[in-house]
Structure formats: C-alpha cells, structure tokens
Amino acid sequence: MRTDGREQTVQLHPQQSTVNTPCEATRTLEPALGEQVRKADLRETALLVGLQHTDEIAATLRELGCDLD
C-alpha cells in the first residue's frame, strides 16, 4: 500500500495525546515488516482495522466520555 494514487486526502487533527501512538506503532511495525511504514498507510490501515472492532471503539468512546449526555 502506498500513498500515491489515493483519490482523496482527508486531513486528521488528532489530540496531542494521540500523536505519539503512531510513532510507537511504527517502531514496532517497521522491523516486523522489514520496510518503512508511511504515516498515511499506518493511519489508513489503523482506521480499517479499528472499524472491524466496533466493540472496542464503543468502549474507548465511553472512556472518552462520548456516552455522557
């Protein structure tokens, strides 16, 4: 997967507490894959994998207070 050829670019503005997580994941993934992992590839893949685990998304949203009225 490469960033080239994407028809649409979506800007993400993560909270500061979220910014370091991709860096940590990249340090783990690159040696396992044997190649450099681009930020866009990591973000897109994390989004796809995350959307396959909606129970975990719901739990995290609750932790962040999204179920509070």
N, CA, C and O atoms as a Tripos MOL2 file, in Angstrom:
@<TRIPOS>MOLECULE
protein
  276   275    69     0     0
PROTEIN
NO_CHARGES

@<TRIPOS>ATOM
      1 N           0.8590   -1.1740    0.0000 N.3       1 MET1
      2 CA          0.0000    0.0000    0.0000 C.3       1 MET1
      3 C           0.9030    1.2330    0.0000 C.2       1 MET1
      4 O           1.8500    1.3150    0.7820 O.2       1 MET1
      5 N           0.6210    2.1410   -0.8340 N.am      2 ARG2
      6 CA          1.3960    3.3780   -0.9200 C.3       2 ARG2
      7 C           0.4460    4.5610   -0.9250 C.2       2 ARG2
      8 O          -0.7300    4.4250   -1.2620 O.2       2 ARG2
      9 N           0.9650    5.7260   -0.5490 N.am      3 THR3
     10 CA          0.1390    6.9300   -0.5190 C.3       3 THR3
     11 C          -0.1540    7.4380   -1.9160 C.2       3 THR3
     12 O          -1.1190    8.1750   -2.1150 O.2       3 THR3
     13 N           0.6510    7.0630   -2.8720 N.am      4 ASP4
     14 CA          0.4390    7.5000   -4.2550 C.3       4 ASP4
     15 C          -0.8700    6.9240   -4.7710 C.2       4 ASP4
     16 O          -1.2420    5.8030   -4.4260 O.2       4 ASP4
     17 N          -1.5560    7.6840   -5.5880 N.am      5 GLY5
     18 CA         -2.7440    7.1750   -6.2390 C.3       5 GLY5
     19 C          -4.0270    7.2910   -5.4450 C.2       5 GLY5
     20 O          -5.0850    6.8930   -5.9310 O.2       5 GLY5
     21 N          -3.9640    7.8180   -4.2510 N.am      6 ARG6
     22 CA         -5.1930    7.9920   -3.4930 C.3       6 ARG6
     23 C          -5.9930    9.1030   -4.1450 C.2       6 ARG6
     24 O          -5.4520   10.1600   -4.4700 O.2       6 ARG6
     25 N          -7.2740    8.8640   -4.3330 N.am      7 GLU7
     26 CA         -8.1090    9.8550   -4.9910 C.3       7 GLU7
     27 C          -8.4930   11.0000   -4.0690 C.2       7 GLU7
     28 O          -8.7530   12.1140   -4.5240 O.2       7 GLU7
     29 N          -8.5280   10.7220   -2.7660 N.am      8 GLN8
     30 CA         -8.9620   11.7460   -1.8280 C.3       8 GLN8
     31 C          -8.0320   11.7620   -0.6300 C.2       8 GLN8
     32 O          -7.5980   10.7080   -0.1640 O.2       8 GLN8
     33 N          -7.7270   12.9330   -0.1360 N.am      9 THR9
     34 CA         -6.9430   13.1020    1.0710 C.3       9 THR9
     35 C          -7.8410   13.7020    2.1360 C.2       9 THR9
     36 O          -8.5470   14.6790    1.8890 O.2       9 THR9
     37 N          -7.8090   13.1100    3.3240 N.am     10 VAL10
     38 CA         -8.6120   13.6040    4.4300 C.3      10 VAL10
     39 C          -7.6650   14.0530    5.5320 C.2      10 VAL10
     40 O          -6.8080   13.2900    5.9790 O.2      10 VAL10
     41 N          -7.8240   15.2720    5.9560 N.am     11 GLN11
     42 CA         -6.9750   15.8350    6.9980 C.3      11 GLN11
     43 C          -7.4500   15.3570    8.3660 C.2      11 GLN11
     44 O          -8.6340   15.4610    8.6830 O.2      11 GLN11
     45 N          -6.5420   14.8390    9.1700 N.am     12 LEU12
     46 CA         -6.8510   14.4510   10.5490 C.3      12 LEU12
     47 C          -6.1870   15.4350   11.4980 C.2      12 LEU12
     48 O          -5.0520   15.8590   11.2760 O.2      12 LEU12
     49 N          -6.8930   15.7890   12.5410 N.am     13 HIS13
     50 CA         -6.3510   16.6840   13.5630 C.3      13 HIS13
     51 C          -6.4610   15.9880   14.9090 C.2      13 HIS13
     52 O          -7.3620   16.2910   15.6920 O.2      13 HIS13
     53 N          -5.5410   15.0420   15.1900 N.am     14 PRO14
     54 CA         -5.6400   14.2760   16.4290 C.3      14 PRO14
     55 C          -5.3000   15.1280   17.6530 C.2      14 PRO14
     56 O          -4.5870   16.1270   17.5680 O.2      14 PRO14
     57 N          -5.8380   14.6930   18.7900 N.am     15 GLN15
     58 CA         -5.4870   15.3360   20.0460 C.3      15 GLN15
     59 C          -4.0120   15.0720   20.3140 C.2      15 GLN15
     60 O          -3.4570   14.0830   19.8340 O.2      15 GLN15
     61 N          -3.3870   15.9390   21.0660 N.am     16 GLN16
     62 CA         -1.9590   15.7990   21.3520 C.3      16 GLN16
     63 C          -1.6540   14.4420   21.9910 C.2      16 GLN16
     64 O          -0.6090   13.8490   21.7240 O.2      16 GLN16
     65 N          -2.5650   13.9540   22.8340 N.am     17 SER17
     66 CA         -2.3310   12.6670   23.4960 C.3      17 SER17
     67 C          -2.3200   11.5020   22.5060 C.2      17 SER17
     68 O          -1.8290   10.4230   22.8350 O.2      17 SER17
     69 N          -2.8430   11.7000   21.3210 N.am     18 THR18
     70 CA         -2.9120   10.6560   20.3060 C.3      18 THR18
     71 C          -1.6990   10.6790   19.3760 C.2      18 THR18
     72 O          -1.4050    9.6840   18.7130 O.2      18 THR18
     73 N          -1.0140   11.7830   19.3290 N.am     19 VAL19
     74 CA          0.0540   11.9760   18.3430 C.3      19 VAL19
     75 C           1.1910   10.9680   18.4910 C.2      19 VAL19
     76 O           1.7310   10.5250   17.4770 O.2      19 VAL19
     77 N           1.5760   10.5890   19.7030 N.am     20 ASN20
     78 CA          2.7200    9.6910   19.8890 C.3      20 ASN20
     79 C           2.4050    8.2380   19.5870 C.2      20 ASN20
     80 O           3.3240    7.4590   19.3330 O.2      20 ASN20
     81 N           1.1440    7.8480   19.6050 N.am     21 THR21
     82 CA          0.7790    6.4510   19.3900 C.3      21 THR21
     83 C           1.2390    5.9270   18.0280 C.2      21 THR21
     84 O           1.8060    4.8350   17.9780 O.2      21 THR21
     85 N           1.0260    6.6470   16.9200 N.am     22 PRO22
     86 CA          1.5420    6.1340   15.6410 C.3      22 PRO22
     87 C           3.0560    5.9680   15.6260 C.2      22 PRO22
     88 O           3.5620    5.0390   14.9970 O.2      22 PRO22
     89 N           3.7840    6.8400   16.3000 N.am     23 CYS23
     90 CA          5.2480    6.7200   16.3440 C.3      23 CYS23
     91 C           5.6570    5.4270   17.0340 C.2      23 CYS23
     92 O           6.5630    4.7290   16.5770 O.2      23 CYS23
     93 N           4.9870    5.1150   18.1310 N.am     24 GLU24
     94 CA          5.2790    3.8800   18.8540 C.3      24 GLU24
     95 C           4.9300    2.6620   18.0050 C.2      24 GLU24
     96 O           5.6910    1.6950   17.9590 O.2      24 GLU24
     97 N           3.7910    2.7070   17.3410 N.am     25 ALA25
     98 CA          3.3690    1.5950   16.4860 C.3      25 ALA25
     99 C           4.3430    1.4100   15.3230 C.2      25 ALA25
    100 O           4.6700    0.2810   14.9590 O.2      25 ALA25
    101 N           4.7940    2.4950   14.7550 N.am     26 THR26
    102 CA          5.7320    2.4290   13.6330 C.3      26 THR26
    103 C           7.0320    1.7560   14.0560 C.2      26 THR26
    104 O           7.5840    0.9480   13.3090 O.2      26 THR26
    105 N           7.5230    2.0820   15.2450 N.am     27 ARG27
    106 CA          8.7640    1.4600   15.7410 C.3      27 ARG27
    107 C           8.6020   -0.0480   15.9000 C.2      27 ARG27
    108 O           9.5790   -0.7860   15.7740 O.2      27 ARG27
    109 N           7.4020   -0.5130   16.1710 N.am     28 THR28
    110 CA          7.1440   -1.9460   16.2990 C.3      28 THR28
    111 C           6.9340   -2.5920   14.9320 C.2      28 THR28
    112 O           7.4360   -3.6860   14.6720 O.2      28 THR28
    113 N           6.1930   -1.9150   14.0670 N.am     29 LEU29
    114 CA          5.8170   -2.4970   12.7780 C.3      29 LEU29
    115 C           6.9520   -2.5590   11.7670 C.2      29 LEU29
    116 O           7.0800   -3.5500   11.0480 O.2      29 LEU29
    117 N           7.7740   -1.5220   11.6990 N.am     30 GLU30
    118 CA          8.8140   -1.4880   10.6610 C.3      30 GLU30
    119 C           9.7670   -2.6780   10.7380 C.2      30 GLU30
    120 O          10.0420   -3.2890    9.7060 O.2      30 GLU30
    121 N          10.2850   -3.0350   11.9240 N.am     31 PRO31
    122 CA         11.1560   -4.2230   11.9670 C.3      31 PRO31
    123 C          10.4020   -5.5070   11.5960 C.2      31 PRO31
    124 O          10.9610   -6.3940   10.9510 O.2      31 PRO31
    125 N           9.1350   -5.6000   12.0070 N.am     32 ALA32
    126 CA          8.3430   -6.7960   11.7010 C.3      32 ALA32
    127 C           8.0870   -6.9290   10.2020 C.2      32 ALA32
    128 O           8.0950   -8.0360    9.6630 O.2      32 ALA32
    129 N           7.8620   -5.8070    9.5330 N.am     33 LEU33
    130 CA          7.5830   -5.8150    8.0970 C.3      33 LEU33
    131 C           8.8370   -5.7530    7.2400 C.2      33 LEU33
    132 O           8.8190   -6.1290    6.0680 O.2      33 LEU33
    133 N           9.9280   -5.2730    7.8350 N.am     34 GLY34
    134 CA         11.1700   -5.1680    7.0870 C.3      34 GLY34
    135 C          11.2050   -4.0060    6.1150 C.2      34 GLY34
    136 O          12.0020   -4.0020    5.1760 O.2      34 GLY34
    137 N          10.3520   -3.0250    6.3310 N.am     35 GLU35
    138 CA         10.3480   -1.8350    5.4750 C.3      35 GLU35
    139 C           9.7510   -0.6480    6.2240 C.2      35 GLU35
    140 O           9.1150   -0.7970    7.2680 O.2      35 GLU35
    141 N           9.9770    0.5290    5.6580 N.am     36 GLN36
    142 CA          9.4500    1.7630    6.2320 C.3      36 GLN36
    143 C           7.9240    1.7900    6.0900 C.2      36 GLN36
    144 O           7.3840    1.4090    5.0510 O.2      36 GLN36
    145 N           7.2420    2.2390    7.1360 N.am     37 VAL37
    146 CA          5.7910    2.3780    7.1060 C.3      37 VAL37
    147 C           5.4670    3.8680    7.0670 C.2      37 VAL37
    148 O           5.8340    4.6200    7.9690 O.2      37 VAL37
    149 N           4.7850    4.2740    6.0250 N.am     38 ARG38
    150 CA          4.4220    5.6860    5.8820 C.3      38 ARG38
    151 C           3.2370    6.0200    6.7830 C.2      38 ARG38
    152 O           2.3760    5.1780    7.0400 O.2      38 ARG38
    153 N           3.2080    7.2720    7.2600 N.am     39 LYS39
    154 CA          2.1380    7.7130    8.1580 C.3      39 LYS39
    155 C           0.7530    7.4950    7.5640 C.2      39 LYS39
    156 O          -0.1480    7.0040    8.2440 O.2      39 LYS39
    157 N           0.5840    7.8570    6.3110 N.am     40 ALA40
    158 CA         -0.7300    7.7150    5.6700 C.3      40 ALA40
    159 C          -1.1470    6.2540    5.6100 C.2      40 ALA40
    160 O          -2.3160    5.9370    5.8320 O.2      40 ALA40
    161 N          -0.2050    5.3560    5.3130 N.am     41 ASP41
    162 CA         -0.5090    3.9310    5.2710 C.3      41 ASP41
    163 C          -0.8930    3.4210    6.6540 C.2      41 ASP41
    164 O          -1.8520    2.6630    6.8000 O.2      41 ASP41
    165 N          -0.1420    3.8390    7.6680 N.am     42 LEU42
    166 CA         -0.4300    3.4220    9.0370 C.3      42 LEU42
    167 C          -1.8000    3.9070    9.4740 C.2      42 LEU42
    168 O          -2.5790    3.1440   10.0460 O.2      42 LEU42
    169 N          -2.1000    5.1690    9.2100 N.am     43 ARG43
    170 CA         -3.3920    5.7290    9.6130 C.3      43 ARG43
    171 C          -4.5530    5.0530    8.8960 C.2      43 ARG43
    172 O          -5.5660    4.7300    9.5160 O.2      43 ARG43
    173 N          -4.4090    4.8420    7.6070 N.am     44 GLU44
    174 CA         -5.4910    4.2130    6.8450 C.3      44 GLU44
    175 C          -5.7130    2.7740    7.3060 C.2      44 GLU44
    176 O          -6.8550    2.3410    7.4650 O.2      44 GLU44
    177 N          -4.6390    2.0410    7.5180 N.am     45 THR45
    178 CA         -4.7540    0.6660    7.9650 C.3      45 THR45
    179 C          -5.3370    0.5930    9.3700 C.2      45 THR45
    180 O          -6.1820   -0.2590    9.6440 O.2      45 THR45
    181 N          -4.8980    1.4730   10.2590 N.am     46 ALA46
    182 CA         -5.4400    1.5040   11.6230 C.3      46 ALA46
    183 C          -6.9330    1.8160   11.5970 C.2      46 ALA46
    184 O          -7.6990    1.2460   12.3750 O.2      46 ALA46
    185 N          -7.3450    2.7000   10.7250 N.am     47 LEU47
    186 CA         -8.7650    3.0230   10.5860 C.3      47 LEU47
    187 C          -9.5480    1.7890   10.1350 C.2      47 LEU47
    188 O         -10.5900    1.4690   10.7070 O.2      47 LEU47
    189 N          -9.0450    1.1000    9.1120 N.am     48 LEU48
    190 CA         -9.7220   -0.1020    8.6090 C.3      48 LEU48
    191 C          -9.8030   -1.1860    9.6810 C.2      48 LEU48
    192 O         -10.8600   -1.7860    9.8760 O.2      48 LEU48
    193 N          -8.7070   -1.4360   10.3670 N.am     49 VAL49
    194 CA         -8.6950   -2.4610   11.4180 C.3      49 VAL49
    195 C          -9.5990   -2.0400   12.5710 C.2      49 VAL49
    196 O         -10.3490   -2.8560   13.1070 O.2      49 VAL49
    197 N          -9.5290   -0.7780   12.9470 N.am     50 GLY50
    198 CA        -10.3730   -0.2850   14.0280 C.3      50 GLY50
    199 C         -11.8420   -0.4420   13.7270 C.2      50 GLY50
    200 O         -12.6150   -0.8140   14.6090 O.2      50 GLY50
    201 N         -12.2410   -0.1710   12.5170 N.am     51 LEU51
    202 CA        -13.6480   -0.2690   12.1430 C.3      51 LEU51
    203 C         -14.1400   -1.7180   12.1150 C.2      51 LEU51
    204 O         -15.3450   -1.9660   12.0650 O.2      51 LEU51
    205 N         -13.2150   -2.6610   12.1480 N.am     52 GLN52
    206 CA        -13.5860   -4.0720   12.2450 C.3      52 GLN52
    207 C         -13.7790   -4.5050   13.7020 C.2      52 GLN52
    208 O         -14.1910   -5.6330   13.9730 O.2      52 GLN52
    209 N         -13.4780   -3.5950   14.6360 N.am     53 HIS53
    210 CA        -13.5710   -3.8910   16.0670 C.3      53 HIS53
    211 C         -14.4220   -2.8300   16.7550 C.2      53 HIS53
    212 O         -13.9480   -2.0800   17.6080 O.2      53 HIS53
    213 N         -15.6870   -2.7900   16.3630 N.am     54 THR54
    214 CA        -16.5700   -1.7270   16.8510 C.3      54 THR54
    215 C         -16.8450   -1.8020   18.3520 C.2      54 THR54
    216 O         -17.1190   -0.7740   18.9710 O.2      54 THR54
    217 N         -16.7800   -2.9950   18.9520 N.am     55 ASP55
    218 CA        -16.9530   -3.0890   20.4040 C.3      55 ASP55
    219 C         -15.8500   -2.3270   21.1290 C.2      55 ASP55
    220 O         -16.1090   -1.6360   22.1150 O.2      55 ASP55
    221 N         -14.6230   -2.4550   20.6380 N.am     56 GLU56
    222 CA        -13.5040   -1.7410   21.2390 C.3      56 GLU56
    223 C         -13.6210   -0.2390   20.9960 C.2      56 GLU56
    224 O         -13.2620    0.5640   21.8570 O.2      56 GLU56
    225 N         -14.1230    0.1340   19.8220 N.am     57 ILE57
    226 CA        -14.3460    1.5560   19.5420 C.3      57 ILE57
    227 C         -15.3650    2.1120   20.5230 C.2      57 ILE57
    228 O         -15.1640    3.1880   21.0860 O.2      57 ILE57
    229 N         -16.4630    1.3820   20.7320 N.am     58 ALA58
    230 CA        -17.5040    1.8340   21.6570 C.3      58 ALA58
    231 C         -16.9470    1.9780   23.0720 C.2      58 ALA58
    232 O         -17.2490    2.9530   23.7600 O.2      58 ALA58
    233 N         -16.1420    1.0190   23.5070 N.am     59 ALA59
    234 CA        -15.5540    1.0840   24.8500 C.3      59 ALA59
    235 C         -14.6470    2.3050   24.9930 C.2      59 ALA59
    236 O         -14.6840    2.9910   26.0140 O.2      59 ALA59
    237 N         -13.8510    2.5720   23.9930 N.am     60 THR60
    238 CA        -12.9550    3.7310   24.0410 C.3      60 THR60
    239 C         -13.7430    5.0300   24.0010 C.2      60 THR60
    240 O         -13.4000    5.9810   24.7020 O.2      60 THR60
    241 N         -14.7900    5.0830   23.1940 N.am     61 LEU61
    242 CA        -15.6460    6.2760   23.1580 C.3      61 LEU61
    243 C         -16.2680    6.5310   24.5290 C.2      61 LEU61
    244 O         -16.3600    7.6760   24.9710 O.2      61 LEU61
    245 N         -16.6910    5.4640   25.1960 N.am     62 ARG62
    246 CA        -17.2360    5.6290   26.5510 C.3      62 ARG62
    247 C         -16.1720    6.1650   27.4990 C.2      62 ARG62
    248 O         -16.4490    7.0470   28.3120 O.2      62 ARG62
    249 N         -14.9520    5.6330   27.3970 N.am     63 GLU63
    250 CA        -13.8450    6.1050   28.2400 C.3      63 GLU63
    251 C         -13.5900    7.5910   28.0120 C.2      63 GLU63
    252 O         -13.2200    8.3140   28.9370 O.2      63 GLU63
    253 N         -13.7900    8.0370   26.7840 N.am     64 LEU64
    254 CA        -13.5630    9.4440   26.4510 C.3      64 LEU64
    255 C         -14.7660   10.3110   26.8080 C.2      64 LEU64
    256 O         -14.7330   11.5300   26.6360 O.2      64 LEU64
    257 N         -15.8280    9.6760   27.3070 N.am     65 GLY65
    258 CA        -16.9930   10.4280   27.7410 C.3      65 GLY65
    259 C         -18.0290   10.6840   26.6720 C.2      65 GLY65
    260 O         -18.8920   11.5450   26.8440 O.2      65 GLY65
    261 N         -17.9630    9.9590   25.5740 N.am     66 CYS66
    262 CA        -18.9000   10.2060   24.4760 C.3      66 CYS66
    263 C         -20.3070    9.7280   24.7470 C.2      66 CYS66
    264 O         -21.2220   10.0770   24.0010 O.2      66 CYS66
    265 N         -20.5170    8.9280   25.8050 N.am     67 ASP67
    266 CA        -21.8770    8.4760   26.1070 C.3      67 ASP67
    267 C         -22.5380    9.3340   27.1870 C.2      67 ASP67
    268 O         -23.6350    9.0280   27.6560 O.2      67 ASP67
    269 N         -21.8650   10.3930   27.5660 N.am     68 LEU68
    270 CA        -22.4260   11.2840   28.5860 C.3      68 LEU68
    271 C         -23.3720   12.2750   27.9440 C.2      68 LEU68
    272 O         -23.0520   12.8580   26.9080 O.2      68 LEU68
    273 N         -24.5230   12.4730   28.5410 N.am     69 ASP69
    274 CA        -25.4760   13.4430   28.0000 C.3      69 ASP69
    275 C         -25.4770   14.7150   28.8200 C.2      69 ASP69
    276 O         -26.2200   15.6480   28.5120 O.2      69 ASP69
@<TRIPOS>BOND
     1     1     2 1
     2     2     3 1
     3     3     4 2
     4     3     5 am
     5     5     6 1
     6     6     7 1
     7     7     8 2
     8     7     9 am
     9     9    10 1
    10    10    11 1
    11    11    12 2
    12    11    13 am
    13    13    14 1
    14    14    15 1
    15    15    16 2
    16    15    17 am
    17    17    18 1
    18    18    19 1
    19    19    20 2
    20    19    21 am
    21    21    22 1
    22    22    23 1
    23    23    24 2
    24    23    25 am
    25    25    26 1
    26    26    27 1
    27    27    28 2
    28    27    29 am
    29    29    30 1
    30    30    31 1
    31    31    32 2
    32    31    33 am
    33    33    34 1
    34    34    35 1
    35    35    36 2
    36    35    37 am
    37    37    38 1
    38    38    39 1
    39    39    40 2
    40    39    41 am
    41    41    42 1
    42    42    43 1
    43    43    44 2
    44    43    45 am
    45    45    46 1
    46    46    47 1
    47    47    48 2
    48    47    49 am
    49    49    50 1
    50    50    51 1
    51    51    52 2
    52    51    53 am
    53    53    54 1
    54    54    55 1
    55    55    56 2
    56    55    57 am
    57    57    58 1
    58    58    59 1
    59    59    60 2
    60    59    61 am
    61    61    62 1
    62    62    63 1
    63    63    64 2
    64    63    65 am
    65    65    66 1
    66    66    67 1
    67    67    68 2
    68    67    69 am
    69    69    70 1
    70    70    71 1
    71    71    72 2
    72    71    73 am
    73    73    74 1
    74    74    75 1
    75    75    76 2
    76    75    77 am
    77    77    78 1
    78    78    79 1
    79    79    80 2
    80    79    81 am
    81    81    82 1
    82    82    83 1
    83    83    84 2
    84    83    85 am
    85    85    86 1
    86    86    87 1
    87    87    88 2
    88    87    89 am
    89    89    90 1
    90    90    91 1
    91    91    92 2
    92    91    93 am
    93    93    94 1
    94    94    95 1
    95    95    96 2
    96    95    97 am
    97    97    98 1
    98    98    99 1
    99    99   100 2
   100    99   101 am
   101   101   102 1
   102   102   103 1
   103   103   104 2
   104   103   105 am
   105   105   106 1
   106   106   107 1
   107   107   108 2
   108   107   109 am
   109   109   110 1
   110   110   111 1
   111   111   112 2
   112   111   113 am
   113   113   114 1
   114   114   115 1
   115   115   116 2
   116   115   117 am
   117   117   118 1
   118   118   119 1
   119   119   120 2
   120   119   121 am
   121   121   122 1
   122   122   123 1
   123   123   124 2
   124   123   125 am
   125   125   126 1
   126   126   127 1
   127   127   128 2
   128   127   129 am
   129   129   130 1
   130   130   131 1
   131   131   132 2
   132   131   133 am
   133   133   134 1
   134   134   135 1
   135   135   136 2
   136   135   137 am
   137   137   138 1
   138   138   139 1
   139   139   140 2
   140   139   141 am
   141   141   142 1
   142   142   143 1
   143   143   144 2
   144   143   145 am
   145   145   146 1
   146   146   147 1
   147   147   148 2
   148   147   149 am
   149   149   150 1
   150   150   151 1
   151   151   152 2
   152   151   153 am
   153   153   154 1
   154   154   155 1
   155   155   156 2
   156   155   157 am
   157   157   158 1
   158   158   159 1
   159   159   160 2
   160   159   161 am
   161   161   162 1
   162   162   163 1
   163   163   164 2
   164   163   165 am
   165   165   166 1
   166   166   167 1
   167   167   168 2
   168   167   169 am
   169   169   170 1
   170   170   171 1
   171   171   172 2
   172   171   173 am
   173   173   174 1
   174   174   175 1
   175   175   176 2
   176   175   177 am
   177   177   178 1
   178   178   179 1
   179   179   180 2
   180   179   181 am
   181   181   182 1
   182   182   183 1
   183   183   184 2
   184   183   185 am
   185   185   186 1
   186   186   187 1
   187   187   188 2
   188   187   189 am
   189   189   190 1
   190   190   191 1
   191   191   192 2
   192   191   193 am
   193   193   194 1
   194   194   195 1
   195   195   196 2
   196   195   197 am
   197   197   198 1
   198   198   199 1
   199   199   200 2
   200   199   201 am
   201   201   202 1
   202   202   203 1
   203   203   204 2
   204   203   205 am
   205   205   206 1
   206   206   207 1
   207   207   208 2
   208   207   209 am
   209   209   210 1
   210   210   211 1
   211   211   212 2
   212   211   213 am
   213   213   214 1
   214   214   215 1
   215   215   216 2
   216   215   217 am
   217   217   218 1
   218   218   219 1
   219   219   220 2
   220   219   221 am
   221   221   222 1
   222   222   223 1
   223   223   224 2
   224   223   225 am
   225   225   226 1
   226   226   227 1
   227   227   228 2
   228   227   229 am
   229   229   230 1
   230   230   231 1
   231   231   232 2
   232   231   233 am
   233   233   234 1
   234   234   235 1
   235   235   236 2
   236   235   237 am
   237   237   238 1
   238   238   239 1
   239   239   240 2
   240   239   241 am
   241   241   242 1
   242   242   243 1
   243   243   244 2
   244   243   245 am
   245   245   246 1
   246   246   247 1
   247   247   248 2
   248   247   249 am
   249   249   250 1
   250   250   251 1
   251   251   252 2
   252   251   253 am
   253   253   254 1
   254   254   255 1
   255   255   256 2
   256   255   257 am
   257   257   258 1
   258   258   259 1
   259   259   260 2
   260   259   261 am
   261   261   262 1
   262   262   263 1
   263   263   264 2
   264   263   265 am
   265   265   266 1
   266   266   267 1
   267   267   268 2
   268   267   269 am
   269   269   270 1
   270   270   271 1
   271   271   272 2
   272   271   273 am
   273   273   274 1
   274   274   275 1
   275   275   276 2
@<TRIPOS>SUBSTRUCTURE
     1 MET1         2 RESIDUE 1 A MET
     2 ARG2         6 RESIDUE 1 A ARG
     3 THR3        10 RESIDUE 1 A THR
     4 ASP4        14 RESIDUE 1 A ASP
     5 GLY5        18 RESIDUE 1 A GLY
     6 ARG6        22 RESIDUE 1 A ARG
     7 GLU7        26 RESIDUE 1 A GLU
     8 GLN8        30 RESIDUE 1 A GLN
     9 THR9        34 RESIDUE 1 A THR
    10 VAL10       38 RESIDUE 1 A VAL
    11 GLN11       42 RESIDUE 1 A GLN
    12 LEU12       46 RESIDUE 1 A LEU
    13 HIS13       50 RESIDUE 1 A HIS
    14 PRO14       54 RESIDUE 1 A PRO
    15 GLN15       58 RESIDUE 1 A GLN
    16 GLN16       62 RESIDUE 1 A GLN
    17 SER17       66 RESIDUE 1 A SER
    18 THR18       70 RESIDUE 1 A THR
    19 VAL19       74 RESIDUE 1 A VAL
    20 ASN20       78 RESIDUE 1 A ASN
    21 THR21       82 RESIDUE 1 A THR
    22 PRO22       86 RESIDUE 1 A PRO
    23 CYS23       90 RESIDUE 1 A CYS
    24 GLU24       94 RESIDUE 1 A GLU
    25 ALA25       98 RESIDUE 1 A ALA
    26 THR26      102 RESIDUE 1 A THR
    27 ARG27      106 RESIDUE 1 A ARG
    28 THR28      110 RESIDUE 1 A THR
    29 LEU29      114 RESIDUE 1 A LEU
    30 GLU30      118 RESIDUE 1 A GLU
    31 PRO31      122 RESIDUE 1 A PRO
    32 ALA32      126 RESIDUE 1 A ALA
    33 LEU33      130 RESIDUE 1 A LEU
    34 GLY34      134 RESIDUE 1 A GLY
    35 GLU35      138 RESIDUE 1 A GLU
    36 GLN36      142 RESIDUE 1 A GLN
    37 VAL37      146 RESIDUE 1 A VAL
    38 ARG38      150 RESIDUE 1 A ARG
    39 LYS39      154 RESIDUE 1 A LYS
    40 ALA40      158 RESIDUE 1 A ALA
    41 ASP41      162 RESIDUE 1 A ASP
    42 LEU42      166 RESIDUE 1 A LEU
    43 ARG43      170 RESIDUE 1 A ARG
    44 GLU44      174 RESIDUE 1 A GLU
    45 THR45      178 RESIDUE 1 A THR
    46 ALA46      182 RESIDUE 1 A ALA
    47 LEU47      186 RESIDUE 1 A LEU
    48 LEU48      190 RESIDUE 1 A LEU
    49 VAL49      194 RESIDUE 1 A VAL
    50 GLY50      198 RESIDUE 1 A GLY
    51 LEU51      202 RESIDUE 1 A LEU
    52 GLN52      206 RESIDUE 1 A GLN
    53 HIS53      210 RESIDUE 1 A HIS
    54 THR54      214 RESIDUE 1 A THR
    55 ASP55      218 RESIDUE 1 A ASP
    56 GLU56      222 RESIDUE 1 A GLU
    57 ILE57      226 RESIDUE 1 A ILE
    58 ALA58      230 RESIDUE 1 A ALA
    59 ALA59      234 RESIDUE 1 A ALA
    60 THR60      238 RESIDUE 1 A THR
    61 LEU61      242 RESIDUE 1 A LEU
    62 ARG62      246 RESIDUE 1 A ARG
    63 GLU63      250 RESIDUE 1 A GLU
    64 LEU64      254 RESIDUE 1 A LEU
    65 GLY65      258 RESIDUE 1 A GLY
    66 CYS66      262 RESIDUE 1 A CYS
    67 ASP67      266 RESIDUE 1 A ASP
    68 LEU68      270 RESIDUE 1 A LEU
    69 ASP69      274 RESIDUE 1 A ASP
